[in-house]
Amino acid sequence: MFFFEALCVCSAFYDVVGLGIETKTLVIYTDNTNTVDIFNSLHVSEAYNPILKSAIDVTLKHGINFRVLHVPGSDNTIADALSCNNLDLAQSLVPGIKVEPFQPP
């Protein structure tokens, strides 16, 4: 699970850049404290280094300051609904939400 959480954070960096959003600051919330720790400490076990390095490369290239912050899972209802594939609940929480297959960078 930790691998996919870290991959989602990395993908969010790429998504912001790919959408052409002009920003210098990006905040991403996750309920996974390990993910928060690796992106805030820039230290991770060797197996996860490619994810961390890729995320840092894209933020440096585009001059984006970032923070990854913790949000308790109980307060992260939309992400929880999506991760459990409960699309009906996600739709009720965010009418018009568009869910597409995930393609990592």
Secondary structure by P-SEA (a helix, b strand, c coil): caaaaaaaaaaaaaaaaaacccccbbbbbbccaaaaaaaaaccccccaaaaaaaaaaaaaaabbbbbbbbbccccaaaaaaaaacaaaaaaaacccccccccccc
